[in-house]
Structure formats: structure tokens, C-alpha cells
Amino acid sequence: MLSSLSWTACNYKLKPFDEVINDTLEVKIHRYDRMESLYLTTGDFSALRQMSTDYPNETRTLIERVLRLGSVEDPDINSKLLTFFQDSTLQTIIQDAELQYANMDDLNAQLTDAFHQLGDWLPGIKVPLVYAQISALDQSIIVGDESVGICLDKYLGSDYPLYSKFYDSEQRKTMKRKYVVPDFLGFYLVSLYPLENFHEASQSELDLHFAKALWVVNKLMDEKLYDNQYVRNVDLFMAKHPKVSIEDLLKMRSID
């Protein structure tokens, strides 16, 4: 299964940047996390100013929707944000995330390759702004109005010591670097092809909707990263209906 993300976040209407997929396209993860880390560990106000100026929507999403600290308009919201992360566990997580993800060249390359393939499968697909952040273990992938955020603190390794306090062994299996790009792609596809009448859907319909995206991600990554009964059902369906396009599959509500 994908790492945690609220269905509300998945249901946002994404407005991708108008970046054309061509032979020269390179996808690079914006290092919002570095500004965030600097402010949360040192209180450097210039880092906070840069967060708010360069990434206003992402900062609002972090404060209001992810951490739920209040409105960015609140006069004391900056101190609330700083105080929230002074917990020793969170400070350790911030430092470990910055150390593990000092270099993201491999992830940028994976994203670039994936979007080139998606450009063939889904004509007209756009590349959103992709950014990294620290979310205090609340979410994994954040789908916003114009961007998609990767929460590095949820990908510090299956054996990361602090995870055992909050997650069981099954949950920890995907909380590692290998799943950063696959999880991103899965939730991005779900946001582009939302389930109609989402809030009225049954659990099986929700599971199938995710499974279609997971199946596509497996194909993109050329590896069976996600494997459950719903994904296997999609695989059987596509084997029986080879003329069904990836786009048609993602638009289907059911597969019979």
C-alpha cells in the first residue's frame, strides 16, 4: 500500500505548471525542506521569509492543512510553528532527513524518466512543482493546488529507530527512499484522475481506484513495488484487454 495521505488531500484539484514534456525536460525536486530545516533548527527569520515569499502556497498548506496549527494570518503563527518543532524527537528527525537527503540526484533522475514515459502514455500531462519538506510524520505525499510535496521524514528507512515507536513492521516496509518516487507518482495520478463522487464511494471502490494508479506505477518503475489483490485484479484485466490505454484505465470506475 501507499504511505499515508488523507483522501481530502488526494481530492484537491491539481493545477499543474505548464511545463512541456520533451527530450530536454529534467524534473528537479525543489529544496523547500532546507529553508524549513534552517528556520526550525536555528530560528533564522530570513529562512522563514524565504519560505513565505518563494513558496507561499506550500507554506500555507504545511501550517494550515498538514500541521493544523492555525491560519497563516495569525499574528503568532510563526512562533507556533517554531515551538511545535522544538520537540527533541522532531529535531532529530529534521537533522536525519537533511543528512539522508543531502543529495537527490537519483530521485530527480527517476522522476525525469517517469515523466518522459507518462508523456507517451498520457498525452498532455503536465509536470507540477515537486518539492521536499518536513511534516512531523503527519503525511507522506501532499497534493496541493499547484504543487506536490514529498515529506522526507516519512522516508528515513524501514529500520529507522524512531519509526518503531509509531508504526508497525508492515507500515515501515515502504518508509524508505526506494518508495519516494513511486508514492509520489501514485498520488499524483490519483489527483489527476479523481474518483467521481469520492465521498460516496465504497471502500472497495477506493481500493480499486488506488490500485489502478499503483499498477501504472509498477509499470513506470518496471518493478512490482505494490502488490495486493486489487492490483492483481487490474493486472489480470489489462492482460485480457491489451487495447485499453493507460488513460482509459485510470478513468474507469470499475473493471469487469
ABEGO torsion letter per residue (X at the ends): XBBBBBAAAAABBBBBBBBBBBAABBBBBBBAAAAAAAAAAAGBAAAAAAAAAABAAAAAAAAAAAAGAEBAABAAAAAAAAAAAABAAAAAAAAAAAAAAABAAAAAAAAAAAAAAAAAABBGBBBBBBBBBBAGGABABBBBAABBBBBAAAAAEAABAAAAAABBAAAAAABBAAAAAAAAAAAAAAAABBBBGAAABBAAAAAAAAAAAAAAAAAAAGBBABBBAAAAAAAAAAAABAABBAAAAAABABBX
